[in-house]
Amino acid sequence: QVQLVESGGGLVQAGGSLRLSCAASGNIFRINVVGWYRQAPGKQRESVAVITSGGITNYANSVKGRFTISRDNAKNTVYLQMNSLKPEDTAVYYCAADTYASTRYWGQGTQVTVSS
């Protein structure tokens, strides 16, 4: 089992920044890929950014150049630095960990609200 706890969400004005954290515990050695996803009201959950155990990253086109995903292996934590935030970034942000056995674990989510 893998447990994920997100933090760092909140209310910010457009153009501002937030940093989300995803702390992992449990069988973390099983984790291959960690990603950030978001779900806005009335919309499907979408991938925002992912990072592999080897440090390879991938971003949704809508956040490229504004968001940065990174990991601190010593702290078992993955971060999502979000800059130049827009109202359309408003959503619940979820952290997910994919194991080498292709099992996905989800965190509880953290609300990000960007006011115009």
Helices and strands as residue ranges (DSSP letters): E 2-7, E 10-13, E 18-26, G 28-30, E 31-39, E 46-52, E 57-59, E 67-72, G 73-75, E 77-82, G 87-89, E 91-99, E 104-106, E 110-115
